[in-house]
Amino acid sequence: MVETIPDFLHPEQHALLHKRTCEEYRSLDPDPLPYVYKPGIVSSGDGYFFFYHRLLDREAHVISEFYHDIGGPVLGKLNYNVIHRMKVNLYTNTGSQDKHGFHIDMPWMQHRILLYCVNTNNGYTEFEDGTKLPSIANQAYIFDGKHKHQSVSQTDTDIRVNVNVVFT
C-alpha cells in the first residue's frame, strides 16, 4: 500500500531544502519561504490550523517563484505524468498530538501522493487501518491517493514540515 523511500534526496539537496523550509531566516540567506496561515487543516472551521506554501496548483493556476528551488529536487526523483498540486506544509507544536481528520486530497480523481518529510519529529501521517508513516527527515512515502489519511501533529519539535505532491 505504501512505498517507503529512505534517503530520498542527496544529503546536500536535503540540507538545502531543510534550510529553506525549516530554519531561521538570516540576512545573508536567500529570500525566506513565505508561509500562509490556514484556519482548518481538513476543512475550514475544523478547530485546527497550519501554515503552507503552494509551490504549484494546476487548478488554481499557481506556480511559486520557489517551485524550482524546492520542488525541483523532489520532482527529479519522482516518476510522474502530471503534477496536480505541490505544497510545503508546516505544522506547529500545539502541545498535543492532534489528529486532524481523515480525508482524501482530491476525491474527484485517481491520484497518487508523495509525502516527503523535511524534519524528524514524533508527528506522523495515519491511514484509517492504523498504519502510521513517521516523520523521518529525508524519507519519502508514495501511496494511492484514494486511501483516507490524516496528519497528526508533533510535540517534540517546534515545527513539522513536509512536502506534499499530488500527481498522476
Salt bridges, closest charged atoms under 4 A:
GLU23 OE2 - HIS18 ND1 2.78
GLU24 OE1 - ARG26 NH1 3.68
ASP29 OD1 - LYS19 NZ 3.27
ASP57 OD2 - ARG54 NH1 3.45
ASP69 OD2 - ARG20 NH1 3.31
ASP105 OD2 - ARG85 NH2 2.89
ASP105 OD1 - HIS103 NE2 3.16
ASP105 OD1 - HIS149 NE2 2.93
GLU126 OE1 - LYS99 NZ 3.18
